[in-house]
Amino acid sequence: MAKLFCIGDVHGCSRTLSDLLTRLRLEKDDQIIFIGDYIDRGPDSRGVVDQILDLRARGFQVTTLLGNHEYMFIETLDPEADVEFWEDRCGGLQTLASFGVDSYRDLDPAYRTFFQGLEFHVQIDSHIFVHAGLDFSMPDLFENRYAMLWARNSDVDAKRLGRKRIVHGHTPQPRNVTELQRQRLKTHRILNIDNGCVYPHVEGLGYLTAYEVTESMLYHVPCMDMG
């Protein structure tokens, strides 16, 4: 039976992602959703993107969502963008070094195509996958793109959400909190799978997490990339 996996914020931790993918024992008819934030902070953003591109090249069904860090990288094309903030405060310098470039413009066309093709959200059956959150004050839940990239600890309007569930990342939280959310998913209907892979020195964080939707299972692997 085909499975649906969703993978949390990787942030340049390519060795950790490789370990997680090995543990998932993927089959060709499985579907994989990456929740965004592939780049920045960690040492090997290019290696993360290369693994995702390799999955696609091998015929896996892969959906890649836009995270706020990819958004900031793309926005460096804007002459008015605060490039120094992204480079110095958000891990952008590590990303540029990983790709061996000085700017987004210098990227290989295959990588630019990858970044430009990222999606804000995807709905599959009763699940909504988004990087950060949704704005329930808007008539259209998907109108506020800022919220989908930047919202934190969003309140869920259960009446509007109906039987759907939201799976997101963006805000690091301990893996035991994610496990509690998984147990309460039928009633609270939201699951955050960002367990702060890039922060192994913070208590409770330092794990890359995948959620398998059909069986409602969580997979956690400890970070292998941050010394």
C-alpha positions as CSV (number, residue, x, y, z in Angstrom):
1,M,0.0,0.0,0.0
2,A,1.4,3.4,-1.0
3,K,2.3,5.7,1.9
4,L,2.4,9.5,2.3
5,F,5.3,11.0,4.1
6,C,5.9,14.6,5.1
7,I,9.4,15.7,6.1
8,G,10.1,18.7,8.3
9,D,12.6,21.6,8.1
10,V,16.0,20.2,7.1
11,H,18.1,23.4,7.1
12,G,21.2,22.2,5.3
13,C,21.6,19.0,7.3
14,S,22.1,16.6,4.3
15,R,23.6,13.7,6.3
16,T,20.7,13.7,8.6
17,L,18.2,13.8,5.7
18,S,20.0,10.8,4.1
19,D,19.7,8.9,7.4
20,L,16.0,9.7,7.6
21,L,15.3,8.7,4.0
22,T,17.1,5.4,4.6
23,R,14.9,4.7,7.7
24,L,11.7,5.4,5.8
25,R,12.3,2.5,3.4
26,L,10.6,4.3,0.6
27,E,8.8,2.5,-2.2
28,K,8.3,3.9,-5.7
29,D,4.6,4.5,-5.3
30,D,5.0,6.4,-2.0
31,Q,4.5,10.1,-2.0
32,I,6.9,12.5,-0.2
33,I,6.1,16.1,0.8
34,F,8.9,18.4,2.0
35,I,7.6,21.2,4.2
36,G,10.2,23.8,3.3
37,D,13.4,25.3,4.7
38,Y,15.8,23.1,2.9
39,I,18.6,25.7,3.2
40,D,20.4,28.0,5.6
41,R,22.1,27.5,9.0
42,G,23.3,24.0,8.3
43,P,26.5,23.1,6.4
44,D,25.2,21.5,3.2
45,S,22.1,23.1,1.7
46,R,23.2,22.0,-1.8
47,G,23.4,18.4,-0.6
48,V,19.8,18.6,0.7
49,V,18.5,20.0,-2.6
50,D,20.5,17.4,-4.5
51,Q,18.9,14.6,-2.6
52,I,15.4,15.9,-3.3
53,L,16.3,16.3,-7.0
54,D,17.7,12.7,-7.0
55,L,14.4,11.4,-5.6
56,R,12.6,13.0,-8.4
57,A,15.1,11.7,-11.0
58,R,14.5,8.2,-9.6
59,G,10.8,8.4,-10.2
60,F,9.5,9.2,-6.7
61,Q,6.4,11.5,-6.3
62,V,7.9,14.5,-4.5
63,T,6.2,17.7,-3.6
64,T,8.3,20.6,-2.3
65,L,6.8,23.5,-0.4
66,L,8.2,27.0,-0.1
67,G,9.7,27.9,3.2
68,N,10.5,31.4,4.5
69,H,14.2,30.7,4.0
70,E,13.9,29.8,0.4
71,Y,11.7,32.9,0.0
72,M,14.4,35.1,1.5
73,F,17.0,33.6,-0.8
74,I,14.9,34.2,-3.9
75,E,14.0,37.7,-2.7
76,T,17.7,38.7,-2.7
77,L,17.1,39.3,-6.4
78,D,15.1,42.4,-5.3
79,P,17.5,45.4,-5.2
80,E,15.6,46.6,-2.1
81,A,16.0,43.3,-0.2
82,D,17.8,43.2,3.1
83,V,20.5,40.8,1.8
84,E,22.7,41.3,4.8
85,F,20.0,40.2,7.2
86,W,19.5,36.9,5.3
87,E,23.3,36.3,5.0
88,D,24.3,37.2,8.5
89,R,21.3,36.4,10.7
90,C,19.5,33.6,8.8
91,G,22.4,31.4,7.6
92,G,22.5,32.7,4.1
93,L,26.3,32.8,4.0
94,Q,26.4,29.0,4.7
95,T,24.0,28.5,1.8
96,L,26.0,30.5,-0.7
97,A,29.2,28.7,0.4
98,S,27.4,25.3,0.0
99,F,26.4,26.1,-3.6
100,G,29.7,27.7,-4.3
101,V,28.2,31.0,-5.5
102,D,28.2,34.6,-4.4
103,S,24.5,35.2,-5.2
104,Y,21.2,33.6,-6.2
105,R,21.9,34.8,-9.8
106,D,25.0,32.6,-9.9
107,L,23.1,29.4,-9.2
108,D,23.0,26.6,-11.8
109,P,19.8,26.8,-13.8
110,A,18.6,23.5,-12.4
111,Y,18.7,24.9,-8.9
112,R,17.0,28.1,-9.9
113,T,14.2,26.0,-11.5
114,F,13.9,24.1,-8.2
115,F,13.5,27.2,-6.1
116,Q,11.2,28.9,-8.5
117,G,8.9,25.8,-8.6
118,L,8.3,25.6,-4.8
119,E,4.6,25.7,-3.8
120,F,2.9,27.6,-1.0
121,H,0.7,24.7,0.1
122,V,-0.8,21.4,-1.0
123,Q,-4.0,19.6,0.0
124,I,-4.1,15.8,-0.2
125,D,-7.3,14.1,1.0
126,S,-8.1,15.4,4.5
127,H,-4.7,17.0,5.0
128,I,-3.4,20.5,4.3
129,F,0.4,20.8,4.2
130,V,2.0,24.3,4.6
131,H,5.3,25.6,5.8
132,A,4.1,27.8,8.6
133,G,0.4,28.3,9.0
134,L,-2.9,29.6,7.7
135,D,-4.8,32.9,8.4
136,F,-8.3,31.9,9.5
137,S,-9.4,35.6,9.5
138,M,-9.4,35.6,5.7
139,P,-12.3,34.5,3.6
140,D,-9.9,32.3,1.6
141,L,-7.6,30.3,3.9
142,F,-4.9,30.4,1.2
143,E,-5.1,34.1,0.5
144,N,-2.5,35.2,3.0
145,R,0.8,34.0,1.6
146,Y,2.8,35.8,4.4
147,A,1.0,33.6,6.9
148,M,1.9,30.4,5.0
149,L,5.6,31.3,5.2
150,W,5.9,33.2,8.6
151,A,2.9,32.5,10.9
152,R,3.8,31.0,14.3
153,N,1.5,29.1,16.7
154,S,-1.6,29.8,14.7
155,D,-5.0,29.2,16.3
156,V,-7.1,26.8,14.4
157,D,-10.7,27.6,13.6
158,A,-12.1,24.1,13.9
159,K,-15.4,25.0,12.3
160,R,-13.8,26.4,9.1
161,L,-11.2,23.6,9.0
162,G,-13.9,20.9,9.3
163,R,-12.5,17.4,9.0
164,K,-9.2,18.6,7.6
165,R,-5.9,18.6,9.4
166,I,-2.9,20.9,9.1
167,V,0.7,19.6,9.0
168,H,3.4,22.3,9.1
169,G,6.9,23.2,10.3
170,H,8.7,26.5,10.7
171,T,8.6,26.8,14.5
172,P,11.0,24.5,16.3
173,Q,9.5,22.5,19.1
174,P,10.6,19.5,21.2
175,R,9.8,16.1,19.6
176,N,7.7,15.1,22.7
177,V,5.4,18.0,22.0
178,T,5.0,16.8,18.4
179,E,4.2,13.4,19.7
180,L,1.5,14.8,21.9
181,Q,0.1,16.7,19.0
182,R,0.0,13.5,17.0
183,Q,-1.9,11.8,19.7
184,R,-4.5,14.6,19.8
185,L,-4.7,15.1,16.1
186,K,-8.3,13.9,15.8
187,T,-9.5,16.7,18.0
188,H,-6.9,19.5,17.7
189,R,-6.2,18.9,14.0
190,I,-2.8,20.5,13.8
191,L,0.7,18.9,13.8
192,N,4.1,20.7,13.8
193,I,6.9,18.5,12.6
194,D,9.8,21.0,13.0
195,N,11.9,19.5,15.8
196,G,14.7,21.9,15.3
197,C,17.1,19.6,13.5
198,V,19.7,22.4,13.2
199,Y,19.7,23.0,17.0
200,P,21.0,19.9,18.6
201,H,22.5,21.8,21.5
202,V,19.1,23.1,22.6
203,E,17.3,20.7,25.0
204,G,14.5,18.8,23.3
205,L,15.6,19.8,19.8
206,G,18.0,18.5,17.3
207,Y,15.8,16.0,15.4
208,L,14.7,15.8,11.8
209,T,11.2,14.4,11.7
210,A,8.9,12.7,9.2
211,Y,5.2,12.0,9.5
212,E,3.6,9.1,7.8
213,V,0.0,10.1,7.2
214,T,-1.8,6.8,6.6
215,E,-0.6,5.1,9.8
216,S,-0.1,8.3,11.7
217,M,3.5,7.5,12.6
218,L,6.4,9.8,13.4
219,Y,10.0,9.1,12.6
220,H,12.8,11.0,14.3
221,V,16.5,11.0,13.6
222,P,19.1,12.9,15.6
223,C,21.1,15.6,13.8
224,M,24.3,14.3,12.3
225,D,25.6,17.6,10.7
226,M,26.0,20.1,13.5
227,G,29.1,19.6,15.6
